[in-house]
């Protein structure tokens, strides 16, 4: 999936940077879950952001479904969007 998204981000924005990181979160029972995460980052001007925002969100929704994740996140201009398989929530 990451390879396909890497190519799609290159197509949309002309380039992408990929990083492998460790992320984590706490379950409701208090257990901390650590997992390997791949982050992809692209930079663009305002017109490219406006032109491709919906495509990026659709890619994120597809990744969420294909990888059976509860959600994936997309950060745009410092605003974190949690993308679920059928909805988008903006972090408070």
N, C-alpha and C positions, 0 to 999 in steps of 0.2 A: 504494500500500500504506500509506504513512504517513498519508494522510487517513482511511482506514478504521480504522487502529489509533488515531488521535487520537480519533475518535468513540467507539470501543469503550472507551478509557480514561476518557473523560468519562462514559459510561454506567456503568462500574464504580465510579468513585471521585468522580464529580461535577465533575471538572476535570482538566486536564493542561497542562503547560508544554512547548513544543517549542523546541528549539535546533538550529541547524545548526553543526556543528563539523568540524574536520579531525582525523582519527585516523591512526594509522600502526602498522606492525608490520614486523619484519625477517623476510625469507624465509630459508630454510636456506642459500641461496647468499650471504647477507650483504646482499642488496639491501633497501633500505628502501622500503616501499610506503606512500604517503600517499593517503588517500581521504576524500571528503566523507561525513559521517555525520549522520544526524538522530537526536537523542536526545529521548525523551519521558519526562517525569517527573510522577508523581502522588504525593500524600501522603495518608495515611489513618490511621485508628485501628487498633488490634490486631484488632478483630473483622472489619473490612473486609479487612484483610490476610489473615486466616485464611479468610474466605469466598471471596475472589477470587484467591488465589495460584494455584490450578490453572488458572483461566481465563487469567491473565496468561502462565503458562508455555505454555499451548496456543497463545495468540496468537503468542508468540515462536517457537514451533516452526513455525507456519504461515508467518510472515514469512521464516524461514530457508529454507523450501521454495520459496516464491513468488519470492524474490529470489536463489535459487540461491547462498546463502552457506554457507560452511563451518560457521559458527555465528553466533549473535547473543548478546548478553549482557543479563542482567537482574540489577540490583542490588537486593537487599532487605535492609534493616537493616545495610548495610555488607558483606554477603556477596555476592560476584559469582558468578552462575550462568551458565555457558556452555551455551546451548541449541542442540543440533544437531537435524537434521531428525528423528531418531528417539531421541534420548537427551539427558539433562541431566547436565552435569558441574559440580561445585562447585570453584571456584578454590581452590588451596591457600594 
